[in-house]
């Protein structure tokens, strides 16, 4: 099958010397006959490389024939007892299917998937028995990304190993209601924190996270933090899943970094959830071309050993041509039919191919297996992958979805959604798997057929345990023991506490200065990992380049254009900064790998991912949820935040909603600080929460597995020094009194966050000078944390009516105050509206709802009516409603400030990077 119009195997054009060409062909034939396919392949690859050096214009071959990459004579000896391994694989397959089937019993019916694991069981078992090293292995263990829909198979194996009980299997997908706890539907570390390591069922996130997990191991080794050089990353993926953008979008990173510790195993059962992946095409060939073009080593495992003799006798290439020409839709249909159908509709299309199977019975033809179900073929591929150097490897293994489950399941379009077996299905499956369970046992209650375990003394079970002992323990397993870190002392936060004097400094720059000092902290700074998606200069972080350097495992082999400058661009294998380019999805995957290093590698690293705020939750929200599932710890910095602050960008580039989106993720602690000293206290609190310990070494916080999200801005302003006796508790919990009014008159309370705090300071002054109103100013550092605290208090009161109700923090702080409360931020109304139920007095909000646009900051703020004068009018309106001012002041104020005129806005400064 050709995938381009420059196939080097084509014979277009006239051969100038056919006799000489024939001699070359004979030489190649002799090479294969004497030294085998592998040696011939090495020679051909060398010649193709040399042809490129000689500029002969011969393109590299994007695809090979639709056969196994590793020839039979090049396969290594299978090292295990195949019969024993197959025996308990059958038991595992039975228990996996019964786990899902029993979960459909009356009154439960929670769903599940049977067919994915059925198609991939052989690949997993080869991995479990011979390759997947656990964390007690001298290498430090491998990281395995299990295909999400195959989770019942992992549970079934853990049951055979004695790690899970029958009762736990019966709690599949019943995590709260099942006595003693149940099993999560898919790999969810947060739900099963001692079992699963990586969440994978959100399609496409597993592949990209596996790439950066492999990079993480190299990063740790190159920086001398831990020797992880002998670890392998295994990612088990679906061929349908490879259509996700994230699945393919970072393949070049793995190739460029030479991640030879990374192995993709793609279960090519030719089916996605609804039907064929490529009914008219060939997904294995497509993926081969794609991965090879991206610089990967490609190993195809297409046919089982039963085909070897047929291919060897196929001297005319008739069978090979049929294999190359048959589309996936037909291959899928063959496996839903029978041997006679395959004889007629596959082999029968070419008399020479039909002749090859003339002595085969229909049963023998039906028994011609796909390569992904053959232990020897899979073992050869896995071994070759782990031994390959310099490139990541992808194994394309052809399988049958629903394999072994019988004709009602195998290869059917609906097989992914089929979760129950009929009584006849059960008996047929039982016979296929050779399970010693009687008809009477199945007849007794078809909803709850028994699991099968032969007992721990069985030779197969003993063999299974021995294989795992040799490989360092059981997989999957998640651990949380890690090297303790020394958190920075008070001195490292002084840079933001002292303010900026007369200099105008945006909070983005204030944070960058703080981070620079944290990078220098003894016994800690080397564990901080800045992650930047090609915006370091915008965020003032290019200052880190010369000292921290940019991580590149290949070093820097060019002469940098800015080499003579103080802030020269420097790359190094020991570089600390992970610079991912224009690549938010990759940055989030790197963030996840770095932020879970405390668990996967036992070495804490603190990722600090700095990005344009609108490219975070808006663009990579699902990946952030997966990071929360994996219990990532670290800091996400949403820079250039706000709907009116990033003046030149406009529309969706103007972030008016990220704190609201952040509030939807339970693992995210979101802050919108106004000043540098607030940032300092928030960061310090975050580090203490993530890695602070008690005297006995236990975690200081009951939930350290959080990600802090801080919005920072590009608008320059004078950063005030930290006030004497500042309310640190209030900063951390979400609000504090910033400036009490010194004037007499009707009272009001003004609340704002982030860049909006100067607007209410302006409003405070205008209210006093123009209207005689005494307004106090509160800095709200986190609307989200105030809301969560309030909801928790309400929930406690709801469920514990006999206990003293707890007062929400925002209620407590505002209870002793006078006057209405007016709240504003550079975000939409809904951000401020979150705390409405907990405000103990009249409450009004202003917000920037709608699309962003490009204009000056004062004009944009006047347009959305969130500037200082707008806060004044909103406050006056509330006081009028309370009868404390005459209604005539409202129109007076609107006219005075020309509130309907966008050109009359004065709130905000010019400048700042965008």
C-alpha positions in Angstrom: 0.0 0.0 0.0 1.5 3.3 -1.1 1.0 6.5 0.9 2.8 8.9 -1.4 3.5 9.4 -5.0 7.2 9.0 -4.7 7.4 5.3 -3.8 11.1 4.3 -4.2 9.9 0.7 -5.0 8.1 1.8 -8.1 9.5 0.8 -11.5 8.5 3.8 -13.5 11.0 4.7 -16.2 13.3 2.5 -18.3 16.1 0.5 -16.7 19.3 1.5 -18.4 21.1 -1.9 -17.6 18.6 -4.7 -16.7 21.4 -7.2 -16.4 23.3 -5.2 -13.8 20.1 -4.5 -11.9 19.4 -8.3 -11.8 22.8 -8.9 -10.3 22.1 -6.4 -7.5 18.7 -8.2 -6.9 20.5 -11.5 -6.8 23.0 -10.2 -4.3 20.1 -9.1 -2.0 18.5 -12.5 -2.4 21.7 -14.1 -1.4 22.1 -11.8 1.6 18.7 -12.8 2.9 19.3 -16.5 2.3 22.7 -16.4 4.0 22.2 -13.9 6.9 18.5 -13.5 7.2 15.9 -10.7 6.9 17.3 -8.6 9.8 20.8 -8.3 8.3 19.3 -7.5 4.9 17.1 -4.8 6.5 20.2 -3.3 8.1 22.0 -3.2 4.8 19.1 -1.6 3.0 18.6 1.0 5.7 22.3 1.9 5.4 22.0 2.2 1.7 19.0 4.4 1.9 20.8 6.6 4.3 23.8 6.8 2.0 21.6 7.6 -0.9 20.3 10.6 1.0 23.9 11.7 1.7 24.7 11.4 -2.0 21.5 13.4 -2.9 20.1 10.7 -5.1 16.5 11.8 -4.5 15.4 8.4 -3.2 12.8 9.0 -0.5 12.8 6.9 2.7 10.2 4.1 2.6 7.1 5.3 4.6 5.5 1.9 4.8 6.5 -1.7 4.5 4.4 -4.7 3.4 1.5 -5.7 5.6 3.5 -8.4 7.4 5.5 -8.6 10.6 8.6 -6.4 10.9 10.5 -9.2 12.6 11.0 -12.2 10.4 10.4 -15.7 12.0 14.1 -16.6 11.8 15.0 -13.4 13.7 12.6 -14.1 16.6 14.3 -14.7 19.9 13.5 -17.9 21.9 10.5 -17.4 24.1 12.0 -17.5 27.6 8.9 -18.6 29.6 6.6 -21.5 30.0 4.0 -20.6 27.3 1.5 -23.2 28.3 1.5 -22.2 31.9 1.2 -18.5 31.0 -1.6 -19.2 28.6 -3.4 -21.2 31.3 -3.7 -18.4 33.8 -4.2 -15.9 31.0 -7.4 -17.8 30.3 -8.4 -17.5 34.0 -7.7 -13.8 34.0 -9.8 -13.3 30.8 -12.7 -15.2 32.4 -12.5 -13.2 35.6 -12.2 -9.9 33.7 -15.4 -10.6 31.7 -17.2 -11.9 34.8 -16.3 -8.8 36.7 -18.1 -6.7 34.1 -21.0 -9.2 33.7 -21.7 -9.4 37.4 -21.8 -5.6 37.5 -24.9 -5.8 35.3 -26.8 -7.8 37.9 -30.3 -6.6 38.7 -30.3 -3.5 40.9 -26.7 -2.6 39.9 -26.3 -2.4 36.1 -23.4 0.1 36.2 -21.8 -0.7 32.8 -18.3 -1.7 31.8 -16.3 -2.9 28.9 -15.3 -6.5 28.0 -14.0 -6.5 24.5 -10.9 -4.2 24.8 -9.1 -6.4 27.3 -10.2 -9.5 25.4 -8.3 -8.1 22.4 -5.1 -7.2 24.3 -4.8 -9.9 27.0 -1.8 -11.6 25.3 0.1 -8.3 25.0 -0.5 -7.5 28.6 0.5 -10.9 29.8 3.8 -10.9 27.8 4.5 -7.6 29.5 3.5 -8.7 33.0 5.5 -12.0 32.7 8.7 -10.7 31.1 8.9 -6.9 30.8 7.0 -4.7 33.3 9.5 -4.0 36.1 8.0 -2.9 39.4 9.4 -0.3 41.8 11.5 -2.7 43.8 13.5 -3.6 40.7 17.1 -2.3 40.7 16.1 -0.1 37.7 13.6 1.8 39.8 10.7 0.3 37.9 8.9 1.0 34.6 5.9 3.3 34.2 2.9 1.5 32.5 0.0 3.4 31.0 -2.8 0.9 30.8 -5.5 1.3 28.2 -8.4 2.7 30.1 -11.2 0.4 28.8 -9.0 -2.6 29.6 -9.1 -2.0 33.4 -11.2 -5.2 34.2 -8.2 -7.2 33.0 -5.9 -5.5 35.5 -8.3 -6.0 38.3 -8.7 -9.7 37.3 -5.0 -10.2 37.4 -4.6 -8.5 40.7 -7.3 -10.9 42.0 -5.3 -13.9 40.8 -2.2 -12.4 42.5 -4.1 -12.0 45.8 -4.1 -8.2 45.7 -7.8 -7.9 45.3 -10.6 -10.0 46.6 -13.8 -11.4 45.1 -15.8 -8.9 47.1 -13.7 -6.1 45.7 -14.3 -7.3 42.1 -18.0 -7.3 42.9 -17.7 -3.6 43.8 -16.6 -2.7 40.2 -18.0 0.8 39.5 -19.6 1.0 43.0 -17.1 3.0 44.8 -19.3 4.6 47.4 -22.2 2.1 47.8 -20.2 -1.2 48.0 -19.3 -2.1 51.5 -15.6 -1.7 52.1 -15.2 0.3 48.9 -15.4 -0.6 45.2 -13.2 -0.4 42.1 -13.1 2.6 39.8 -14.3 2.2 36.3 -11.0 3.1 34.7 -7.5 3.9 35.9 -8.1 6.7 38.4 -5.2 7.2 40.8 -7.2 9.7 42.9 -9.9 7.1 43.4 -7.5 4.2 44.0 -4.3 5.9 45.2 -2.4 2.8 46.1 -3.2 1.0 42.8 -3.3 3.1 39.7 -0.4 5.4 38.7 -1.8 7.0 35.5 -5.2 8.0 34.4 -5.6 7.1 30.7 -9.3 6.8 29.7 -9.6 10.4 28.5 -8.6 9.6 25.0 -5.3 11.1 23.8 -4.1 12.2 27.2 -2.4 8.9 27.9 -0.2 9.1 24.8 1.0 12.6 25.3 1.5 12.1 29.0 3.6 9.0 28.3 5.9 11.0 26.1 6.6 13.5 28.8 6.8 10.8 31.4 9.6 9.3 29.4 11.2 12.7 29.0 10.9 13.2 32.8 13.0 10.1 33.4 15.8 11.4 31.1 15.5 14.9 32.7 16.0 13.4 36.2 19.0 11.5 35.0 20.6 14.3 33.1 20.2 16.7 36.0 21.7 14.3 38.4 18.6 14.1 40.7 18.1 10.4 40.2 19.4 7.7 37.9 16.4 6.7 35.9 18.3 5.7 32.8 17.3 2.1 32.8 13.5 2.7 33.2 11.0 2.0 30.4 7.7 3.7 29.7 5.0 1.5 28.2 1.8 3.1 26.8 -0.9 0.8 25.7 -3.2 2.6 23.3 -6.1 2.0 20.9 -5.9 2.5 17.2 -9.0 4.6 17.3 -7.5 6.6 20.1 -4.7 7.6 17.7 -7.1 9.9 15.9 -7.1 12.2 18.9 -4.9 15.3 18.3 -3.0 14.8 21.5 -2.2 11.2 20.5 -0.1 12.2 17.5 0.7 15.9 18.2 3.9 15.4 20.2 5.5 12.4 18.4 8.4 14.6 17.2 9.3 15.5 20.8 9.9 11.9 21.6 12.0 11.5 18.5 13.9 14.8 18.9 14.8 13.9 22.5 15.8 10.4 21.5 13.4 8.8 24.0 14.5 5.2 23.6 12.9 4.5 27.0 9.5 5.0 25.4 7.3 2.3 23.9 3.9 2.8 22.4 1.9 -0.5 22.1 -1.0 0.2 19.8 -3.8 -2.4 20.0 -4.9 -2.4 16.4 -8.1 -4.3 16.6 -9.2 -2.1 13.7 -12.2 -0.8 15.6 -13.1 2.3 17.4 -16.2 2.6 19.6 -18.8 2.6 16.9 -17.2 0.7 14.0 -14.0 0.4 11.9 -11.2 2.9 12.4 -10.4 2.9 8.7 -13.0 0.7 6.9 -11.7 1.7 3.5 -8.1 1.9 4.5 -5.5 0.3 6.6 -4.8 1.9 10.0 -1.7 0.0 10.7 -0.1 1.2 7.4 -1.2 4.7 8.1 0.2 4.7 11.6 3.5 3.1 10.3 4.0 6.0 7.9 3.0 8.6 10.5 5.3 7.3 13.2 8.2 6.6 10.9 7.9 10.1 9.4 8.0 11.5 13.0 11.3 9.6 13.6 10.1 6.6 15.5 11.2 3.0 15.3 8.2 1.0 14.0 7.6 -2.7 14.7 4.5 -4.3 13.1 3.0 -7.5 14.6 0.4 -8.3 12.1 0.2 -12.1 11.8 0.5 -15.0 14.2 2.9 -18.0 13.8 0.2 -20.0 11.9 0.8 -17.7 8.9 4.6 -18.2 8.8 4.5 -21.3 6.6 2.0 -19.8 4.2 4.1 -16.7 3.7 7.3 -18.8 3.3 5.5 -20.8 0.5 4.1 -17.6 -1.1 6.9 -17.4 -3.6 4.8 -15.6 -6.1 3.7 -13.0 -3.6 0.0 -13.8 -4.2 -0.8 -14.0 -0.5 1.3 -10.9 0.2 -0.6 -8.9 -2.4 -3.9 -9.9 -0.8 -2.7 -8.8 2.6 -1.6 -5.5 1.2 -4.8 -4.8 -0.8 -7.5 -5.9 1.7 -9.0 -3.0 3.6 -9.6 -3.1 7.3 -13.4 -3.2 6.9 -13.0 -6.6 5.2 -10.6 -7.8 7.8 -13.1 -7.0 10.5 -15.9 -8.8 8.6 -13.7 -11.9 8.3 -13.4 -12.2 12.1 -17.2 -12.0 12.5 -17.7 -14.9 10.1 -16.0 -18.3 9.8 -13.3 -20.3 8.1 -15.3 -21.1 5.0 -16.1 -17.4 4.6 -12.4 -16.5 4.9 -11.4 -19.2 2.4 -13.9 -17.9 -0.2 -13.6 -14.2 0.3 -10.0 -13.7 1.2 -7.9 -16.5 -0.2 -10.4 -17.1 -3.0 -9.6 -13.8 -4.6 -6.4 -15.2 -6.0 -6.1 -18.8 -7.3 -2.4 -18.9 -6.2 -3.3 -17.8 -2.7 -6.2 -20.3 -2.6 -3.8 -23.0 -3.6 -1.7 -22.3 -0.5 -4.5 -23.4 1.8 -6.0 -26.3 -0.3 -5.0 -28.8 2.4 -6.3 -26.6 5.3 -9.6 -27.4 6.9 -12.1 -24.5 7.6 -11.1 -24.8 11.2 -7.4 -24.4 10.4 -8.1 -21.3 8.3 -10.2 -19.9 11.1 -7.3 -20.6 13.5 -4.9 -18.4 11.5 -4.4 -15.8 14.2 -3.5 -12.2 14.3 -0.1 -11.3 15.6 -1.2 -9.5 18.8 -2.6 -12.8 20.1 0.7 -14.7 19.6 3.0 -14.8 22.6 6.1 -15.4 20.5 5.4 -12.6 18.1 4.6 -10.1 20.9 7.6 -11.1 23.0 9.9 -10.6 20.0 8.5 -7.1 19.4 8.7 -6.1 23.1 12.3 -7.4 23.3 13.3 -5.5 20.2 11.7 -2.4 21.5 13.5 -2.4 24.8 16.8 -3.1 23.1 16.5 -0.4 20.4 18.6 2.7 21.1 18.3 6.3 20.0 14.6 6.3 19.1 11.2 5.7 20.7 9.5 2.6 19.5 5.9 2.0 18.4 4.5 -1.6 18.2 1.5 -1.9 15.9 -0.1 -5.1 17.0 -3.1 -6.4 15.1 -5.8 -8.1 17.2 -9.5 -8.9 17.2 -11.8 -6.8 19.4 -13.7 -9.2 21.7 -11.3 -12.0 21.0 -12.3 -15.3 22.5 -15.7 -14.0 23.7 -17.5 -15.9 20.9 -19.2 -15.0 17.6 -21.7 -12.6 19.4 -18.8 -10.4 20.4 -15.8 -10.9 18.1 -15.3 -8.1 15.6 -18.8 -6.8 15.9 -19.4 -3.1 15.5 -21.3 -3.0 18.7 -18.8 -5.0 20.7 -17.4 -2.1 22.6 -20.8 -1.4 24.2 -21.6 -5.1 24.9 -21.3 -5.7 28.6 -23.4 -8.8 29.3 -23.1 -12.4 28.2 -26.1 -14.6 27.7 -26.2 -18.0 29.3 -25.1 -19.6 26.0 -22.3 -17.0 25.7 -21.1 -17.9 29.2 -21.0 -21.6 28.5 -19.3 -21.1 25.1 -16.8 -18.7 26.7 -16.2 -21.1 29.6 -15.4 -23.9 27.2 -13.1 -21.7 25.2 -11.2 -20.6 28.3 -11.3 -24.2 29.7 -12.7 -23.0 33.1 -13.7 -25.9 35.4 -17.1 -24.5 36.2 -20.2 -26.7 35.6 -23.3 -26.0 33.6 -25.2 -26.3 36.9 -23.2 -23.4 38.4 -23.9 -21.2 35.5 -27.6 -22.2 35.3 -28.0 -21.4 39.0 -27.8 -17.7 38.5 -26.7 -16.4 35.1 -26.3 -12.9 36.5 -23.6 -14.0 39.0 -21.5 -16.7 37.4 -18.5 -17.6 39.7 -15.0 -16.2 39.4 -12.3 -18.8 39.1 -9.1 -19.1 41.2 -7.4 -22.5 41.5 -5.8 -21.7 44.8 -2.4 -20.2 45.7 -0.7 -23.6 45.6 -1.4 -24.2 41.9 1.7 -24.4 39.9 0.5 -21.7 37.5 -0.2 -19.3 40.3 3.2 -20.0 41.8 4.8 -19.3 38.4 2.9 -16.0 38.1 4.2 -14.9 41.5 7.7 -15.9 40.6 7.7 -13.9 37.4 6.6 -10.8 39.3 9.2 -11.3 42.1 11.9 -11.4 39.5 10.6 -8.2 38.0 10.5 -6.3 41.3 6.9 -6.6 42.5 3.4 -6.0 41.3 2.1 -3.6 38.7 0.3 -1.3 38.8 1.2 0.1 42.1 1.3 3.7 43.3 3.6 4.9 46.1 4.0 8.2 47.9 7.2 7.8 49.8 9.7 10.5 48.6 12.8 12.3 49.5 12.0 15.1 51.9 12.8 18.6 50.7 13.9 21.7 52.7 11.4 24.5 51.9 12.7 28.0 51.4 13.0 30.2 54.5 11.6 33.7 55.0 14.4 35.5 53.2 13.4 34.1 49.8 10.1 36.0 49.9 11.6 39.4 50.8 11.8 40.5 47.2 8.0 40.8 46.9 7.4 41.9 50.5 9.4 45.1 50.1 7.4 46.3 47.1 8.8 48.1 44.0 9.4 51.6 45.4 8.6 54.1 42.7 9.0 51.6 39.9 5.8 50.3 38.2 5.9 46.5 38.1 3.2 44.2 36.9 2.3 41.2 39.1 3.7 38.9 36.3 7.1 40.5 36.8 6.7 40.4 40.6 6.1 36.7 40.4 9.1 36.3 38.0 11.3 38.0 40.6 10.1 35.8 43.4 10.6 32.7 41.3 14.2 33.8 40.5 15.0 33.9 44.2 13.2 30.5 44.8 15.4 29.0 42.1 18.4 30.1 44.1 17.2 28.6 47.4 19.7 26.2 48.9 18.7 22.5 48.9 15.4 23.5 47.2 15.9 25.6 44.1 17.2 22.7 42.0 13.8 21.0 42.4 11.9 23.9 40.9 11.1 23.3 37.3 9.9 26.3 35.2 7.7 25.2 32.3 7.3 27.7 29.6 5.4 27.5 26.3 7.5 30.0 24.3 6.5 33.1 26.2 9.5 33.6 28.5 10.3 37.0 27.2 6.7 38.2 27.6 6.7 37.1 31.2 10.2 38.4 32.1 11.5 34.9 32.5 14.3 35.1 29.9 16.4 36.2 32.8 16.6 32.5 33.8 18.1 31.4 30.5 21.8 32.0 31.2 21.9 30.4 34.7 19.1 27.9 34.9 19.4 27.1 31.2 16.9 25.4 28.9 16.7 21.6 29.1 17.8 19.9 25.9 19.2 16.4 26.1 21.1 17.0 22.9 22.8 20.2 24.2 23.4 23.3 22.1 25.3 22.6 18.9 24.8 26.0 17.2 26.2 29.4 17.8 23.5 31.5 19.5 22.7 34.8 17.9 22.5 36.5 21.3 25.6 34.7 22.8 27.3 38.0 23.7 24.2 39.4 25.6 23.7 39.1 29.3 20.4 37.1 28.8 21.7 34.7 26.2 19.6 31.8 25.1 21.3 28.7 26.5 20.4 25.0 26.1 21.9 22.2 28.0 21.4 18.5 29.0 21.5 19.7 32.6 19.1 22.6 31.9 16.4 23.3 34.5 13.8 25.0 32.3 11.4 22.8 30.3 10.7 25.0 27.2 8.0 23.2 25.1 7.6 25.8 22.4 4.1 26.9 21.2 2.5 23.9 22.8 0.0 24.2 25.6 -1.0 20.5 25.5 2.7 19.4 25.8 3.3 21.9 28.6 0.4 20.5 30.6 1.7 16.9 30.0 5.2 18.1 31.2 3.6 19.8 34.2 1.8 16.5 35.1 5.0 14.4 34.8 7.1 16.8 36.8 4.3 17.4 39.4 3.9 13.7 40.1 7.6 12.9 40.2 7.2 12.6 44.0 5.2 9.5 43.4 6.5 8.0 40.2 10.1 8.5 41.0 10.2 9.2 44.7 11.8 12.6 44.0 9.8 15.8 44.5 10.0 18.4 41.8 7.9 21.6 41.8 6.6 22.5 38.4 5.8 26.1 37.7 3.9 26.3 34.5 3.6 29.9 33.3 1.2 30.6 30.3 -1.2 33.0 28.8 -4.2 32.6 31.1 -6.7 32.1 28.3 -4.7 29.0 27.1 -5.1 27.1 30.3 -8.4 26.0 31.5 -10.1 27.2 28.3 -7.8 25.2 26.1 -6.4 22.3 28.1 -9.0 21.8 30.8 -9.4 18.0 30.3 -5.6 17.6 30.7 -5.8 19.6 34.0 -8.5 17.2 35.2 -6.3 14.3 34.4 -3.4 16.0 36.3 -5.8 16.3 39.2 -6.6 12.6 38.9 -2.9 11.8 38.9 -2.6 13.9 42.0 -0.2 16.4 40.5 1.4 19.0 42.8 2.6 22.3 41.5 1.8 25.9 40.4 0.0 27.1 37.3 0.5 30.8 36.6 -2.1 32.3 34.3 -0.3 35.4 33.1 -1.7 38.3 31.1 -5.0 37.6 32.9 -8.1 39.7 32.8 -10.7 40.7 30.2 -9.5 44.4 29.9 -5.8 44.2 31.0 -4.3 42.5 27.9 -5.4 45.4 25.8 -4.3 44.5 22.3 -5.4 40.9 21.9 -9.2 40.9 22.1 -12.1 38.4 21.8 -11.2 34.9 23.3 -7.7 36.1 24.0 -9.1 38.3 26.7 -9.5 36.1 29.8 -12.7 36.9 31.7 -13.4 33.5 33.0 -10.4 31.4 34.0 -11.1 31.6 37.8 -14.6 30.4 37.2 -13.3 27.4 35.1 -10.6 26.7 37.8 -13.3 26.6 40.4 -14.8 23.6 38.7 -11.8 21.4 39.3 -11.6 20.1 42.9 -7.9 19.7 42.7 -7.2 23.3 41.9 -6.7 26.1 44.5 -7.3 29.3 42.6 -6.0 32.8 43.6 -6.3 36.2 41.9 -3.7 38.3 43.9 -3.4 42.0 43.5 0.2 42.6 44.8 3.5 40.9 45.0 3.5 40.4 48.8 0.1 38.6 48.4 1.8 36.3 45.8 4.6 35.6 48.2 2.3 34.4 51.0 0.2 32.3 48.6 3.2 30.6 47.1 4.7 29.9 50.5 1.4 28.5 51.7 1.2 26.4 48.6 4.6 24.9 49.1 3.9 24.2 52.8 0.7 22.5 51.8 2.3 20.3 49.2 5.5 19.4 50.9 5.4 20.7 54.5 5.8 18.0 57.1 5.2 17.5 60.8 8.0 16.7 63.2 7.3 13.0 62.6 7.7 13.4 58.9 4.0 13.0 58.1 2.4 15.5 55.7 1.4 18.7 57.4 -1.7 19.1 55.4 -4.4 16.4 55.0 -4.7 17.1 51.3 -1.3 18.0 49.8 -2.3 16.8 46.3 -3.4 20.1 44.8 -2.4 22.5 42.0 -2.3 26.2 42.7 -3.6 28.5 40.0 -2.5 32.1 40.2 -3.7 34.8 37.8 -1.2 37.5 37.3 -1.3 40.6 35.0 0.8 42.5 32.6 -0.4 46.0 33.7 2.4 48.0 35.3 1.7 49.5 38.8 3.6 50.5 41.8 3.9 47.4 44.0 3.3 48.5 47.6 5.4 47.1 50.4 3.7 44.6 52.7 1.6 46.5 55.3 2.7 46.2 58.9 0.8 43.3 60.6 -0.9 42.3 57.3 -3.6 39.6 57.7 -1.7 36.6 56.4 -4.6 34.2 57.3 -7.0 36.4 55.3 -4.6 36.4 52.2 -4.4 32.6 52.3 -8.1 32.0 53.0 -9.3 34.4 50.4 -9.8 38.0 51.7 -8.5 40.6 54.0 -9.1 44.3 54.9 -6.7 46.3 52.8 -7.6 49.9 53.6 -10.2 51.1 56.1 -11.8 54.5 55.2 -10.7 57.5 57.3 -13.8 59.5 56.4 -17.1 59.9 58.0 -20.4 59.3 56.3 -22.6 56.4 55.1 -20.6 53.1 55.1 -19.9 50.7 52.3 -17.6 47.7 51.7 -15.7 47.4 48.4 -14.3 44.0 47.4 -12.0 43.4 44.5 -9.3 41.0 43.3 -6.2 41.2 41.2 -5.8 44.2 39.0 -9.2 45.5 40.1 -8.0 46.4 43.6 -6.6 49.8 42.5 -10.0 50.6 40.9 -11.7 50.3 44.2 -9.0 52.3 45.9 -9.8 55.0 43.3 -13.5 54.5 44.1 -12.9 54.8 47.8 -11.3 58.2 47.2 -14.1 59.4 44.9 -16.8 58.2 47.2 -15.3 60.1 50.1 -14.4 63.3 48.2 -17.4 63.6 45.9 -20.3 62.0 47.9 -19.2 61.8 51.5 -19.3 58.0 51.6 -17.0 56.0 53.8 -16.0 52.9 52.0 -13.6 50.2 53.3 -11.5 48.3 50.7 -11.0 44.5 50.8 -8.6 42.6 48.7 -10.2 39.3 47.7 -7.3 36.9 46.9 -9.6 34.0 46.1 -13.3 34.0 45.2 -13.1 30.3 44.7 -11.6 29.4 48.2 -14.2 31.7 49.9 -16.9 29.9 48.0 -15.6 26.4 48.8 -15.4 27.4 52.5 -18.9 28.7 52.5 -20.3 25.6 50.8 -18.5 23.3 53.2 -20.0 25.2 56.1 -23.5 24.9 54.6 -23.0 21.2 53.9 -21.8 20.6 57.5 -24.9 22.4 58.9 -27.2 20.5 56.6 -25.9 17.0 57.6 -25.2 17.8 61.3 -28.3 19.7 62.6 -27.4 19.0 66.2 -24.0 20.6 66.0 -23.1 24.3 66.2 -23.0 25.6 62.6 -19.7 26.9 61.4 -19.6 30.5 60.0 -18.1 30.8 56.5 -14.9 32.9 56.4 -16.4 35.6 54.2 -19.4 35.9 56.5 -17.2 36.1 59.5 -15.1 38.9 58.1 -18.1 41.0 56.9 -20.4 40.4 59.9 -19.1 43.4 61.9 -19.1 45.8 59.0 -21.6 48.4 57.9 -23.2 49.2 54.6 -23.8 47.4 51.3 -21.1 45.2 49.7 -20.0 45.9 46.1 -17.6 43.5 44.4 -15.7 43.8 41.1 -12.9 42.1 39.2 -11.5 42.0 35.7 -13.6 38.9 35.2 -17.2 38.2 34.4 -19.9 38.7 37.0 -20.2 35.0 37.8 -16.8 35.0 39.4 -17.9 37.5 42.1 -21.3 36.0 42.3 -19.9 32.8 43.7 -19.9 34.2 47.2 -23.3 35.9 47.2 -24.9 33.2 49.5 -22.4 34.0 52.2 -22.4 37.8 52.2 -24.4 38.9 55.2 -25.7 42.2 53.8 -26.9 43.7 50.5 -24.5 42.6 47.7 -24.0 43.9 44.2 -21.4 42.9 41.6 -19.8 44.4 38.5 -18.1 42.2 35.9 -16.8 42.1 32.3 -19.3 39.8 30.6 -19.2 39.2 26.9 -16.4 39.0 24.3 -13.2 40.8 24.7 -12.0 43.4 22.2 -8.9 45.5 21.5 -8.8 49.0 23.0 -7.1 51.0 25.8 -7.5 49.7 29.3 -9.5 52.8 30.4 -11.9 52.5 27.4 -12.4 48.8 27.9 -13.1 49.2 31.6 -15.6 52.0 31.0 -17.3 49.9 28.3 -17.8 47.0 30.7 -18.5 49.5 33.6 -16.0 48.0 36.0 -13.8 51.0 36.4 -13.5 53.2 39.5 -16.3 55.6 38.7 -18.6 52.6 37.8 -17.9 51.1 41.3 -18.8 54.5 42.7 -22.2 54.6 41.0 -22.9 51.0 41.9 -22.2 51.8 45.5 -24.3 54.9 45.5 -27.2 52.8 44.0 -27.0 50.4 46.8 -27.0 53.2 49.4 -30.0 54.8 47.8 -31.8 51.4 48.0 -31.0 51.3 51.7 -32.4 54.8 52.1 -29.1 56.3 53.1 -28.8 58.7 50.1 -31.2 60.6 48.0 -32.0 59.0 44.6 -31.0 62.1 42.8 -27.3 61.4 43.4 -27.4 58.5 40.9 -28.0 60.7 37.8 -25.6 63.3 39.1 -22.9 60.7 39.4 -23.5 59.2 36.0 -23.4 62.7 34.4 -20.4 63.7 36.5 -18.3 60.7 35.4 -19.8 60.5 31.9 -20.5 56.9 32.5 -22.0 56.2 29.1 -18.9 57.6 27.3 -16.1 55.0 26.7 -13.7 57.8 25.9 -14.2 59.3 29.4 -12.6 56.3 31.1 -9.5 57.0 33.2 -8.9 53.8 35.2 -5.8 52.0 34.2 -2.3 52.6 32.8 -0.7 52.0 29.5 2.2 49.7 28.9 3.1 46.2 29.8 4.1 43.3 27.5 1.4 41.6 25.5 
